[in-house]
Amino acid sequence: MKFLVRIILILFISVNVFAQDSLSRMKKIKIIEEKNQGKYIVLGYAFGNFVSADEESVFVLLDNWKNRLIAPSVSKMVVYNFRNNKITKQIVLKERCNVYKDGLQNYYLTHGITGMNEWPIDIYNFGFVGDFNNNGLDELVLHVDSNLEGTTILIKEFQNGSFKTILEPENDICLLKNFNPKLKSLSFLRTVYDSKSDTFSDSIKNYEWNEIEKKYQQCN
């Protein structure tokens, strides 16, 4: 009986904490919407420890308010850092990422990459969020425009007061293939175009985290 009561108590506490976290996050989004009222509309967002390992931040995709009744596009990307449901830092990213209306999963499936739902990271319609280099801060893996018919990948991480690019985008179609936080490694399926032969070719490129340079570097 005591064992059963203990299980019920643990479940009650877990559900209560989850509910409180959900309400707190809803409040943060409401604060962001009110802050941008009449200027921007919120297209999407992701929660993570982008600025501090101890404080939650919100990565927000914004579009101009005047575009709210037409096809949406990303006009501005901002990371809001919160403490006690108050914004303590606001950082604007200069890049623009692509947003997939049907979800990023469908885009990956068309390129033969499956099992995404089994990855222990957060998948959004703009890319991925996760601590890929296992340092306590979440990185932003963004799908950005490529000169080819698709998107390539750009990775940003907060370092020394601002978001730094830790993996530069290339002129290719790039898809996240796999990753290993323990080894601090990433694998990408990269598709490049050869204008001479008018053909596309695929290759797997592997990257490892360079702790001295504070960025990913190709290792094959």
TAURFEN-V202629 format. One record per pair of residues at least 12 apart in sequence whose ideal C-beta (glycine too) atoms are under 6 Angstrom apart, sorted by the first residue. I is the first residue (numbers start at 1). GAP is how many residues later the second one is. Records with the same first field share a line. If there is no record, write none. Layout:
I: GAP / GAP
//
This chain:
27: 58
28: 30 / 54
32: 28 / 48
38: 27
39: 26
40: 22 / 25
41: 22 / 24 / 27
43: 18 / 20 / 29
44: 17
45: 13 / 15
46: 13 / 78 / 83
48: 81 / 90
49: 88 / 89
50: 29 / 88 / 108
51: 30 / 107
53: 83
55: 26 / 28
56: 26
57: 22 / 24
58: 22
59: 20
60: 18
61: 13 / 16
62: 13 / 14
63: 12
74: 22 / 23 / 25
77: 16
78: 14
79: 12
93: 70
97: 29 / 45 / 46 / 47
98: 45 / 53
99: 26 / 27
100: 25
103: 22
104: 21
111: 64
113: 62
127: 14 / 15 / 16
128: 13
132: 47 / 49
133: 51 / 76
134: 47 / 50
137: 21
139: 16 / 18
140: 16
141: 14
142: 12
144: 25
146: 27
147: 24
148: 25 / 45
150: 23
152: 17 / 18 / 20 / 22
153: 21
154: 15
155: 12
159: 55
166: 49 / 50
167: 49
172: 18 / 19 / 20
173: 18
174: 14 / 16
175: 14
177: 12
184: 25
185: 23
186: 21
187: 17 / 19
188: 17
190: 13 / 15
205: 13
206: 13 / 14
//
